[in-house]
Amino acid sequence: MRAIRIFFFVILAIVLMLLAAANRELVTVSLMPEALAQFTGGRWSLTMPAFVALFLAMVFGVLVGLVWEWLREAHLRAESSRRAQDLAQLQREVGDLRRTHAAPRDDVLAILDESARQPAAPTGSGTTLPASR
């Protein structure tokens, strides 16, 4: 997987260098139309190599896409956070129930449980039960 990633980055770097070498001429990028630039009083244009303008446009597009997706998935993050809080609440409840269940029980119930676990004593001729009528 690492080799594929390195191969991809090498190919990307070669393509970007070829793009930069092929687009070295200067271009003027206007940030505002000429008619509106007169009213704002300033020069709203930049002169730069064409590949810089292309790279800046790509970076701007990636940033806009990241922000768009982050805003689009806000409800998913909120739902995930709510479910994480619900899960933590349920885990606390289960822990409380386990501690309560493992706690010592009533003395009478404990005696009955002990007698149920002990094997019954062999009954001989003597019995503690009342005689049948």
C-alpha positions in Angstrom: 0.0 0.0 0.0 2.8 2.4 0.8 4.5 1.7 -2.6 1.2 2.6 -4.3 1.0 5.8 -2.4 4.6 6.8 -3.2 4.0 5.9 -6.9 0.9 8.1 -7.0 2.7 11.0 -5.5 5.6 10.7 -7.9 3.2 10.6 -10.9 1.4 13.6 -9.4 4.6 15.5 -9.0 5.7 14.8 -12.5 2.4 15.9 -13.9 2.5 19.2 -11.9 6.0 19.9 -13.0 5.1 19.4 -16.6 2.0 21.6 -16.1 4.2 24.3 -14.6 6.8 24.1 -17.4 4.2 24.3 -20.1 2.4 27.3 -18.5 5.2 29.7 -17.6 3.8 32.8 -19.5 2.4 35.6 -17.4 -1.3 36.1 -17.1 -3.3 38.9 -15.4 -6.0 37.7 -13.1 -8.6 40.4 -12.4 -10.4 40.1 -9.1 -13.1 42.7 -10.2 -14.4 43.7 -13.6 -12.8 46.9 -15.0 -16.1 48.8 -14.8 -16.4 48.2 -11.1 -12.7 48.7 -10.4 -13.1 52.4 -11.4 -15.6 52.9 -8.6 -13.5 51.2 -5.9 -10.4 53.1 -6.7 -7.6 50.6 -7.0 -6.0 48.0 -9.1 -7.8 44.7 -8.5 -5.6 42.5 -10.7 -2.6 40.4 -10.2 0.0 39.3 -12.8 1.5 35.9 -12.2 2.6 32.9 -14.2 -0.2 30.8 -15.5 0.7 27.7 -13.5 0.5 29.7 -10.2 -3.0 30.8 -11.2 -3.9 27.1 -11.9 -2.4 25.9 -8.7 -4.2 28.6 -6.7 -7.5 27.7 -8.4 -7.0 24.0 -7.5 -6.1 24.9 -3.8 -9.1 27.2 -3.6 -11.4 24.5 -5.1 -10.1 21.9 -2.6 -10.7 24.3 0.3 -14.2 25.1 -0.8 -14.9 21.4 -1.2 -13.6 20.7 2.3 -15.7 23.4 3.9 -18.8 22.3 1.9 -18.4 18.7 3.0 -17.7 19.7 6.6 -20.9 21.8 6.7 -22.9 19.1 4.9 -21.9 16.4 7.4 -22.5 18.6 10.5 -25.8 16.7 11.2 -23.9 13.4 11.0 -21.3 14.6 13.6 -24.1 15.8 15.9 -25.9 12.4 15.6 -22.7 10.6 16.3 -22.0 12.7 19.4 -25.5 12.2 20.6 -25.2 8.4 20.2 -21.8 8.4 21.9 -23.4 10.2 24.9 -26.3 7.6 24.9 -23.8 4.8 24.8 -21.8 6.2 27.7 -25.1 6.6 29.7 -26.1 2.9 28.9 -22.6 1.7 29.9 -22.9 3.5 33.2 -26.3 2.0 33.8 -25.0 -1.5 33.0 -22.1 -1.0 35.4 -24.4 0.1 38.1 -26.6 -2.9 37.5 -23.7 -5.3 37.6 -22.5 -3.8 40.9 -26.0 -4.0 42.3 -26.4 -7.6 41.2 -23.1 -8.7 42.6 -23.8 -7.0 46.0 -24.5 -9.2 49.0 -28.2 -10.2 49.0 -30.7 -10.6 51.8 -29.6 -13.0 54.6 -32.6 -15.2 54.1 -32.0 -15.5 50.4 -28.3 -16.3 51.0 -29.2 -19.1 53.5 -31.7 -20.6 51.0 -29.1 -20.4 48.2 -26.5 -22.2 50.4 -28.9 -25.0 51.3 -29.8 -25.4 47.6 -26.2 -25.8 46.7 -25.4 -28.4 49.4 -26.2 -32.0 48.5 -29.0 -33.4 50.4 -28.0 -35.6 53.4 -28.8 -39.3 53.0 -32.0 -40.0 54.9 -31.9 -43.1 57.0 -34.7 -44.5 59.2 -34.9 -41.2 61.1 -36.6 -38.4 59.4 -37.4 -34.9 60.5 -40.6 -34.8 58.5 -43.9 -35.3 60.3 -45.4 -38.8 60.1 -47.9 -39.4 57.4 -51.5 -39.9 58.5 
